[in-house]
């Protein structure tokens, strides 16, 4: 069975890391302090604020969501982007999902490649209407237009044909997304070597698997091959749990909300440490007779990150289209 290059390339970073520390001992100490830790199973079925009609249109819609699922935090002094949907005020990812679901309900067929390829700024601004402005608006518009064009040129205008080409292999779909769509090509350089993260590509696979209950358009038998999805919320939670730690200078920069440049050694080390912190946690749980897959652990940690308890110290600020 083919494997993703994420773990191997990130392991090389962790072994040489200067700014971020994570190792199996910190994971073991954490588990020793939580002897009755229960990891909730992955939610199966449509998520809140997701469009769902049980057909391939839902799969196409999920592709659109994860094409632009990145970077929601506002600049200091700027208002947070928020969307009102059915009398609820939403922010971050849920605001994105609700915006794209609302568009479908209003007759804007965002799942269609033809719509994406010809999308203009005025239409996208209407889709994202709310309080404040979504960050990286121009980049999101370009990524959606590129996605539509590539679907039309290579996949007969539908994400479903890309799924078919992958053979419903999680690994193959991630690789296909990363090699075909520039916005999914989540690869960094560290000391001259390529480091693969594939955050949004892997997340799309999990979204499909969960939404369709591992059946039809989500029937990936190799879902366990996914790693964690390296973003900015997971390292915040891992730091709170004591699994991940920063060198004093980096910790001060992050706590002061000073941006960490995309592609910098510090940023690559944070993401690589996140991948391996979750992987060592997974291995330790398996050894203790409590098997879990990385996607399950990722979802658990991300959910913890929505609670104020795990926000006592800020997440690192990196402005990027990859997470």
N, C-alpha and C positions, 0 to 999 in steps of 0.2 A: 504494500500500500504506500502511495506517495505521501510525503509529509511536507508541511510548510517549513520554510527556512527561518521562521521567526525565533524559535527557541535557540537554535544553534547560533544565529548571528547575535542575538541579545546576550547569550551566555558569554560570548567573547568580550562584550562591552562590560558586563558585570565583573569579570575577572580582572579588568584593567581600570575599573572606575576610580576616579579621584575625588569626586564631589558627592557621590551618593553611596550609601552603604546598605546592603541587604545580604543576608546569608541564611542557610538552613537553621543555624542556631537561634536566630531571632524568631524564626517561625516556630521552632519547638518550644521556646520559652513562652510565646504567646499562647500556644495550644495548652501548655501545662497550666497556664493561668485561667483557661476556660475549658475545664474538663467536660462540661456538659454542652459544649457548643453545638447548636443545631443549624445546619445550612438549609434554608428552605428550597424546595424543588423549583425548577423553572416554571413560570406561569405558562400554561398552554391555552391558546385561544387568543382572540384579538385583544390587544392592549387598549387601555383607556385612550380616547381621542384618536384612535386609528380608524381609518376607513376600512370597512370590511363588508364584502358581499359574497364571500365564499368562492369566488371565481378567480381566474388568472388576472383579472383587473386589480385585485388586491395585491398580488405579487408585483405587478408593474408599479403600483402606487408605492409599495415599500421600497422598491429600487430608487424611486424619486426621493423619498424621505431620506434615505441613507446617502444619497449623492450629495446632499447639502446639510447633513447632520454634523455640524461642527461649530465650535467657538461662539458661545452666546454671551459671554461676560462683557459688560460695558467698560468703556474707558472711565478712568477716575473723573468724577464730576458730571458724567453723562447719565441720562436716565436709562434704566433697564428696559429692554424691549419686552413688552407684554401684550398679550392678545386676549380679548374678551370673547369667549365662546360659550354660548348657552348659559349666560349669566355667571360664568366663572372666569376669573382673571388668571391667566396662565403665563408662565415665563419659561425660558430655556427650551429644552427639547419638547416638552408638552405643548408649548406655544407653536413650535414648528409643526408638529403633527396636527394640531387642531387647525392651523392655517391651511394646510394642504387638504385636510378633510373637508373644511368649509368650502374650499375652492371646488371640490368635486360636487358638493351639495348645491353649489351655485351654478353648476353647468360648465365649469372650466375643467376640461379633461386633461388634467396635469399628468395622467398616466400615459398619455399617447405621445409617441416620439415626435409626431408632426407638431404637436403643441409645444413641446420643449425646444425643438430645433428653431422655431420662429418666435420664441418668447421675447417680449420686449420689457424694458424696465418699468414702464407704466403698469403693465399687467402684473408683474411680479410684486411691485409695490402695493398694488391693491390686494393681492393674495396675503401679503404680510402686514396689512394695515392693523394698527393698534396704537399703543403708547410707545413712544420712542422709535428707534430704527434698529432693525436687526443688523448686527455687525457683519462686515465683509459682504455687503449686499452685491457689489459688482462682481466679486468672485463667485458668489452663488449663481448669479445670472449666467455667467460664462460657463460654469460647470454644467448647468442644466442644458444650455444650448449645445455644448459639446456632446453631452450624453444623448440628446435627441438625434443629433447628426450621426453619431457613431452607430446608434441603433438602426437608423435608416440605411446606412451604408453597409453594415456588416450583418445585421440580425433581422432583416426583413421588417424593421420597424417595431419590434417587440422584445422586451426583456425575456419573454417566455422562450424565445429561440436561443437566447444565451444560456438559459437554464438547461435546455435540451442538449446544447453542445457540451455542457459541463458533465453530462451523464448523471446529474444529481449527486455529484460528489462535492462535499464541502470544500475539500482541498482544491479540487479542480476549478470550482467556481471562484474561489478567492484568487487563485492564480490568473484566471481568465479576466476577472475584473481588473486586477492590478496591471496586467500587460496590455489591456485594450483601452482602458479609460484613464487618462492622465490624472484625474482627480482622485482616483483610487490607488495611485502608485505611491503608496506611503512607505518610502525608502529613504533612509538618511545615510550620511557618511560619518564614520567615526575612525579617526586615525587612518584614513585612506581606505577603510573597508565598508562595504555596504551592510546596513542594518535594516532588516525588514520588520515592519510593524503591522501593516495591513489592517489598521483598526476598523475603518468603516466597511471594508470588504467582509471582514469576519463578522462584524455586527449584522450586516445584511443577511448572512447565512443564518445566524441565530434567530433573527426576526422572522424569517420565513419558516424555520423549523418550529418555533413556538406558535406562530399564528395559525399554521395549518396542522399543528399537532403531529409533526413528523410524517405527515401523509401528503399526497398530491404534490403541490408546488414546494413543499418543505420536507420531502422524503430523503433526507441525507443520512445514510447509514453511518457515515464517518464523522458525525457531529463532535465526537470526543477529540478529534484531531485539532480543533480550534484551541487557540491560546486565549489568555486574557486580552482585552481590548484596551490598549494603552492610551489613556486620556488624561485629563487633569483632575477628575474626581477620585479615581482609585488611589493615586499616590497620596492624596490628602488624607484618605481614610487609613491607608497603610501606615502613614506617618503617625496618625493618632493612636493606632493600635501598637505602635512600637516595632513594627516589622521593617519599616524603612526609615532611614535617618539621613540628614544632610550635613555636609561640612558647615562649620559655623558661618562662613561668609555667604554661602549659598542660602542657608536658612534665613539669615538676616535679609537678604535680597527678596526672598519669597515672602517673608513676613511683612516687609515694607511695600509689597505690591510692585516691586521693580520688575519689569518684564524680563523674561528669560528668552533670548532670541531663538527662533525656530532653527534647528540644525546645529545649535551650539553644543559643545561637549556636555555641558550641564543638562541641557534638555534631553539629549539622547540618553544620557545616563539615567535620568529620572524615568523615562519610558521603559528602558531595558530592565531597570530594577523592579519596576511595576510588573512586567511580564514574569520575571523570575520569582518575585515575592509570591505571586499567585500560584506559580507552578510548584514551588516548594511547599506551599500550603496544601495544594492538591495531593502531592506525593505523601506528605505527612498524614493527611486524613486517610488516604488509602492504606497506609501502613498500620493505622489504628482501627482498620475495619470499617471506616466510614467513607466509602468511595463517593467522589463527586467529580464532575467535569469542570474544566476551566470556565466555560461559559456560565455555568451555575454559580461558581464563586464570584465571577465578575458581576453578575446581576445582584448578588447579595451585597457585595461591597458598594456598588453604585447606589443601591437602595439605602444603605446606611448613610451614604454621603448626602442624602437629602434631609437628614436630621441635623438639627442645630448642634447636637453633642459632638458630631464629627466635623464641625466647621469652626472649631475653636481657633485653629490656625488656618490661614488661607491656602488655597491651591496655587500652584505656580501659574503665572500669566504668560502664555505664549500665543501670539496671534498667528493662527495657521488654518489651512483648509482641511487638515487631516484629522483633527479632533477638537 
